[in-house]
């Protein structure tokens, strides 16, 4: 018993030291992390082609060619539109300021007619100020995200080459990783890896597909009501929807605020589109594409999202739920083994 406890303690120390080391070299690992995510996404497609008789190298190149063609079509169709919208995006700020000044004057007239108490008036004006700050914060966060993505461009260029070798040499990498572990723990690690793969793959692929569908529906809806920047709105909603629960709420504030700069009816229509799309996501898309893949109740999910956002920012919000689901499986497994 003492020998077993000592081994567990040593493994924990090794894991802690590895975690500290990874933290200090985290900037160097960004292209490897992107490559691992890409390899994880395309691996089922490669395996599917292999099952039809294709060699692994040719299967990887075939998947890359298909992805390149798909991304080329997307870039050809949407990038010019988004570029023009982004170029004209700065023109909305004077209109935005005028709209909020008009709203302030309207509430001033309303207050004088209704003889509102000063306390109520302060609360009302404070709420308007908070809404305006929320819209500005959302626009600023979106701009920061866009700039941050551009700064990661070298990592995105290197990642496909790294992902190629990760997928091609997956069996050797798996064998080398298992070889590091003590023989008695290899079976347990394989079991945990399979369960973690089920959780992470279902959540990640399902979340990506849902976000793409939600972004497309919202962008099409914005275009149908003649909203400017419909493509940017769809992209912004798709990125924000990667965050469970909070993403739709956070994204709706700047989008509806942008619509209000045109007129109040446009703002109500845009709000209605967002609410309708979110109902489609909650009632139809999420139950069928995600289900209960993580095994966390809503209260725990909200807590995990808050912790993930506090620790790692936007990436923490996106990956907090699947990571928490994997940790739950690992802790339950260790509890059954140790206790």
C-alpha positions in Angstrom: 0.0 0.0 0.0 2.8 2.4 0.9 4.7 1.5 -2.3 1.5 2.2 -4.4 1.0 5.6 -2.6 4.6 6.5 -3.2 4.2 5.8 -6.9 1.0 7.9 -7.2 2.8 10.7 -5.3 5.8 10.5 -7.7 3.5 10.5 -10.8 1.7 13.6 -9.4 5.0 15.4 -8.9 6.1 14.5 -12.5 2.7 15.8 -13.8 3.1 19.0 -11.8 6.6 19.6 -13.1 5.5 18.9 -16.7 2.6 21.3 -16.3 5.0 24.1 -15.0 7.4 23.4 -17.8 4.6 23.6 -20.4 3.4 26.8 -18.9 6.8 28.5 -19.3 7.2 27.5 -22.9 3.5 28.0 -23.8 4.2 30.6 -26.6 6.4 28.1 -28.4 3.7 25.4 -28.3 1.0 27.5 -30.0 1.7 26.0 -33.5 1.9 22.5 -32.0 -1.4 23.0 -30.2 -3.1 24.3 -33.4 -1.6 21.3 -35.3 -2.9 18.8 -32.7 -6.4 20.3 -32.9 -6.3 20.1 -36.7 -5.0 16.6 -36.6 -7.7 15.6 -34.2 -10.4 17.0 -36.4 -9.2 15.4 -39.7 -8.2 12.0 -38.2 -11.6 10.4 -38.6 -11.7 11.5 -42.2 -8.3 10.0 -42.8 -9.3 6.7 -41.1 -12.5 6.6 -43.3 -10.4 6.9 -46.4 -7.9 4.3 -45.1 -10.8 1.9 -44.6 -11.5 2.2 -48.3 -8.0 1.1 -49.2 -6.1 4.4 -49.4 -2.6 4.7 -47.9 -2.4 7.0 -45.0 -0.2 9.6 -46.7 -2.5 9.8 -49.7 -5.5 9.9 -47.4 -4.1 12.9 -45.5 -3.3 14.7 -48.8 -6.8 14.0 -50.1 -8.3 15.5 -47.0 -6.0 18.5 -47.2 -7.0 19.0 -50.9 -10.7 18.8 -50.0 -10.3 21.3 -47.2 -8.2 23.6 -49.4 -11.0 23.6 -52.1 -13.7 24.2 -49.4 -11.7 27.0 -47.8 -11.0 28.5 -51.3 -14.7 28.6 -52.1 -15.4 30.2 -48.7 -12.7 32.8 -49.2 -13.7 33.5 -52.8 -17.4 34.0 -51.8 -17.1 35.8 -48.4 -13.7 37.5 -48.0 -14.4 40.3 -50.6 -17.7 40.9 -48.9 -16.3 40.9 -45.4 -13.4 43.1 -46.6 -15.7 45.8 -47.9 -17.9 45.6 -44.8 -14.8 45.9 -42.5 -13.6 48.9 -44.6 -17.0 50.6 -44.1 -17.3 49.5 -40.5 -15.7 52.7 -39.1 -18.4 54.8 -40.7 -21.0 53.5 -38.2 -19.4 55.2 -35.2 -20.6 58.7 -35.9 -24.1 57.3 -36.6 -23.8 55.2 -33.4 -23.0 58.3 -31.3 -25.9 60.3 -32.9 -28.3 57.4 -32.1 -27.3 57.3 -28.5 -27.5 61.0 -28.2 -31.0 60.8 -29.7 -31.9 58.1 -27.2 -30.6 60.2 -24.3 -32.7 63.2 -25.4 -35.8 61.0 -25.8 -35.4 59.7 -22.2 -34.9 63.3 -21.0 -38.2 64.3 -22.6 -39.9 61.2 -21.2 -38.6 61.9 -17.7 -39.8 65.5 -17.8 -43.3 64.4 -18.9 -43.6 61.6 -16.4 -42.0 63.4 -13.5 -39.8 60.5 -12.6 -38.1 60.5 -9.2 -34.5 61.3 -9.4 -33.5 57.8 -8.1 -35.5 56.1 -10.9 -33.9 58.5 -13.4 -30.4 57.7 -12.2 -31.1 53.9 -12.5 -32.5 54.4 -16.0 -29.6 56.4 -17.2 -27.1 54.1 -15.5 -28.7 51.2 -17.4 -28.4 53.0 -20.7 -24.8 53.8 -20.0 -24.1 50.1 -19.1 -25.7 49.0 -22.4 -23.6 51.4 -24.4 -20.4 50.3 -22.7 -21.4 46.7 -23.3 -21.8 47.4 -27.0 -18.5 49.2 -27.2 -16.8 46.4 -25.2 -18.2 43.8 -27.6 -17.0 45.7 -30.6 -13.6 46.1 -29.0 -13.3 42.5 -28.1 -14.2 41.5 -31.6 -11.5 43.8 -33.0 -9.0 42.4 -30.5 -9.9 38.9 -31.5 -9.4 39.7 -35.2 -6.0 41.3 -34.5 -5.0 38.3 -32.3 -6.0 35.9 -35.1 -3.8 37.8 -37.6 -0.9 37.7 -35.2 -1.2 33.9 -35.1 -0.9 33.7 -38.9 2.6 32.1 -38.8 1.4 29.5 -36.4 -1.6 28.7 -38.7 0.8 28.4 -41.7 3.1 25.9 -39.8 0.3 23.9 -38.2 -0.8 21.9 -41.3 2.7 20.6 -41.9 3.0 19.6 -38.2 -0.5 18.0 -38.3 0.5 16.0 -41.4 3.2 14.2 -39.4 1.1 13.9 -36.3 -1.6 12.0 -38.2 0.9 10.1 -40.4 3.0 8.9 -37.4 0.1 8.6 -35.0 0.7 4.9 -34.2 4.4 5.6 -33.4 3.5 8.6 -31.3 0.9 6.6 -29.4 3.4 3.7 -28.9 6.1 6.1 -27.6 3.7 7.8 -25.2 2.5 4.5 -23.8 6.2 3.3 -23.5 6.9 6.1 -21.1 4.2 4.9 -18.7 4.6 2.0 -16.2 3.1 -1.2 -17.7 0.5 -1.5 -15.0 -1.0 1.9 -15.9 -1.1 1.6 -19.7 -4.5 -0.2 -19.8 -6.0 2.5 -17.5 -4.6 5.3 -19.6 -6.0 3.8 -22.8 -9.5 3.4 -21.2 -9.4 7.1 -20.0 -8.1 8.2 -23.4 -11.0 6.5 -25.2 -13.6 8.0 -22.9 -12.0 11.4 -23.1 -11.9 11.2 -26.9 -15.7 10.4 -27.0 -16.4 13.5 -24.8 -14.0 15.9 -26.6 -14.8 14.8 -30.1 -18.6 14.9 -29.7 -18.5 18.3 -28.0 -15.8 19.9 -30.3 -17.2 18.7 -33.6 -20.8 19.3 -32.6 -20.0 22.7 -31.2 -18.2 23.7 -34.4 -21.0 22.5 -36.6 -23.7 24.3 -34.5 -21.7 27.5 -34.5 -21.3 27.4 -38.3 -25.1 26.8 -38.7 -26.0 29.5 -36.2 -23.7 32.0 -37.9 -25.1 31.2 -41.4 -28.7 31.5 -40.2 -28.0 34.8 -38.4 -26.1 36.2 -41.3 -28.8 35.2 -43.8 -31.5 36.7 -41.5 -29.5 40.0 -41.2 -29.2 40.1 -45.0 -33.0 39.6 -45.4 -33.8 42.6 -43.3 -31.2 44.7 -45.2 -28.8 44.9 -42.2 -25.4 46.3 -43.2 -22.4 44.1 -42.4 -24.5 40.9 -42.6 -21.4 38.8 -43.3 -19.5 40.2 -40.3 -22.5 39.8 -38.1 -22.7 36.1 -39.1 -19.0 35.6 -38.5 -19.2 37.4 -35.1 -22.2 35.3 -34.0 -20.5 32.0 -35.2 -17.4 32.8 -33.2 -19.3 33.9 -30.1 -21.6 30.8 -30.3 -18.5 28.6 -29.6 -19.0 29.7 -26.0 -21.9 27.7 -24.5 -24.8 29.7 -22.8 -23.0 33.1 -22.6 -21.9 33.4 -26.2 -25.3 34.2 -27.7 -26.1 36.7 -25.0 -22.7 38.5 -25.3 -23.0 38.6 -29.1 -26.5 39.9 -29.2 -25.7 43.1 -27.4 -23.4 44.7 -30.0 -25.3 43.3 -32.9 -28.7 44.7 -31.7 -26.9 47.9 -30.8 -25.6 48.2 -34.3 -29.1 47.6 -35.7 -30.4 50.3 -33.4 -28.1 52.8 -35.1 -30.2 52.4 -38.2 -33.7 52.6 -36.6 -35.6 51.1 -33.8 -37.6 48.6 -35.9 -34.3 47.3 -37.4 -33.1 46.7 -33.9 -36.3 44.8 -32.9 -36.1 42.7 -36.1 -32.4 41.9 -35.5 -33.3 40.9 -31.9 -36.1 38.7 -33.1 -33.8 36.9 -35.6 -31.2 36.2 -32.9 -33.9 34.9 -30.5 -35.4 32.7 -33.2 -32.0 31.3 -34.2 -31.1 30.6 -30.6 -34.4 28.8 -30.1 -33.6 26.6 -33.1 -30.2 25.9 -31.6 -31.5 25.1 -28.2 -34.5 23.0 -29.4 -33.2 21.3 -32.4 -29.4 21.6 -33.1 -27.9 21.1 -29.6 -30.0 18.0 -28.6 -29.2 16.2 -31.8 -25.6 17.2 -32.4 -24.4 17.5 -28.7 -26.9 15.7 -26.5 -25.5 15.0 -23.0 -22.0 14.4 -24.4 -20.2 16.0 -21.4 -22.3 14.8 -18.5 -22.3 18.2 -16.6 -25.5 19.7 -15.3 -26.3 23.4 -16.3 -25.2 24.9 -12.9 -21.9 23.1 -13.0 -21.5 24.1 -16.7 -22.0 27.8 -15.8 -19.4 27.6 -13.0 -16.9 25.8 -15.3 -17.4 28.6 -17.9 -16.7 31.3 -15.3 -13.6 29.5 -14.1 -12.4 28.9 -17.7 -13.0 32.5 -18.7 -11.1 33.8 -15.6 -8.1 31.5 -16.1 -7.7 31.5 -19.9 -9.9 34.1 -21.4 -11.8 33.4 -24.6 -10.1 30.1 -25.2 -11.0 29.1 -21.6 -14.6 29.8 -22.3 -14.5 27.6 -25.5 -12.7 24.6 -24.1 -13.7 24.8 -20.4 -16.7 22.5 -20.8 -15.0 19.5 -22.6 -11.9 19.8 -20.4 -14.2 19.7 -17.3 -16.0 16.7 -18.7 -12.7 14.9 -19.2 -11.5 15.8 -15.7 -14.7 14.5 -14.3 -14.2 11.1 -16.0 -10.5 11.0 -14.8 -11.4 11.8 -11.2 -14.2 9.3 -11.1 -11.9 6.6 -12.5 -9.2 7.4 -10.0 -11.7 7.5 -7.1 -12.8 4.0 -8.1 -9.3 2.7 -8.4 -7.8 4.3 -5.2 -10.7 4.4 -2.7 
